[in-house]
Amino acid sequence: MTTKHSHKPNFGRRVADCLRCQELAEGARPVRWNTSRDTGGYPTSSEMDRHFAPGGPHQRGACGPVCTFGDR
């Protein structure tokens, strides 16, 4: 888990009073997609289908209050 940004998407620009932006400025690694298989790091469509399927992990809330599926 990482510290969450305290602002709306800012497309790569840092915000002075955001703790996550400060961490990134100090060299913290950015969140990256799971680097599974040959998909360039993105989840496959079958992985996404399973995750978001009715009764699947997403619907059950297994991925947390904010879905982090695909993050590593």
C-alpha positions as CSV (number, residue, x, y, z in Angstrom):
1,M,0.0,0.0,0.0
2,T,1.1,3.6,-0.6
3,T,0.1,6.9,0.7
4,K,-2.8,8.3,-1.3
5,H,-2.7,11.6,-3.0
6,S,-4.7,14.3,-1.3
7,H,-5.8,16.0,-4.5
8,K,-7.6,15.1,-7.8
9,P,-5.7,13.8,-10.7
10,N,-3.0,16.3,-11.7
11,F,-1.4,14.4,-14.6
12,G,2.2,14.1,-13.3
13,R,2.5,17.5,-11.7
14,R,3.3,17.5,-8.0
15,V,1.2,19.4,-5.4
16,A,3.1,21.1,-2.6
17,D,1.0,20.0,0.4
18,C,0.4,16.4,-0.8
19,L,2.3,13.7,1.3
20,R,2.3,11.3,-1.7
21,C,3.7,13.9,-4.0
22,Q,6.4,14.6,-1.4
23,E,7.3,10.9,-1.2
24,L,7.6,10.7,-5.0
25,A,9.8,13.8,-5.1
26,E,12.0,12.1,-2.5
27,G,12.5,9.1,-4.7
28,A,9.6,6.8,-3.7
29,R,8.7,4.4,-6.5
30,P,5.4,5.1,-8.3
31,V,2.6,2.5,-8.2
32,R,2.9,0.2,-11.2
33,W,0.5,-2.3,-12.8
34,N,1.1,-5.9,-12.2
35,T,3.7,-7.1,-14.8
36,S,2.0,-10.4,-15.6
37,R,2.6,-12.3,-18.8
38,D,3.0,-10.7,-22.2
39,T,0.4,-7.9,-21.7
40,G,2.9,-5.1,-21.2
41,G,2.2,-5.1,-17.5
42,Y,-1.6,-4.8,-17.7
43,P,-4.0,-7.5,-16.4
44,T,-5.3,-9.7,-19.2
45,S,-9.0,-9.5,-20.2
46,S,-9.7,-12.9,-18.6
47,E,-8.1,-11.6,-15.3
48,M,-10.3,-8.5,-15.5
49,D,-13.4,-10.6,-16.3
50,R,-12.8,-12.8,-13.2
51,H,-12.1,-9.8,-10.9
52,F,-15.2,-7.8,-12.0
53,A,-17.6,-10.8,-12.5
54,P,-20.8,-10.9,-10.6
55,G,-19.9,-12.4,-7.2
56,G,-16.2,-11.9,-7.9
57,P,-13.6,-10.2,-5.7
58,H,-14.6,-6.7,-6.8
59,Q,-18.3,-7.2,-6.0
60,R,-17.5,-8.9,-2.7
61,G,-15.2,-5.9,-1.7
62,A,-12.1,-8.1,-1.5
63,C,-10.0,-5.5,-3.2
64,G,-10.6,-3.0,-0.4
65,P,-12.6,0.3,-0.2
66,V,-10.6,1.5,-3.3
67,C,-10.1,-1.1,-5.9
68,T,-6.4,-1.8,-6.4
69,F,-6.8,-4.6,-8.9
70,G,-3.8,-4.5,-11.2
71,D,-1.6,-2.5,-8.9
72,R,1.5,-4.0,-7.5
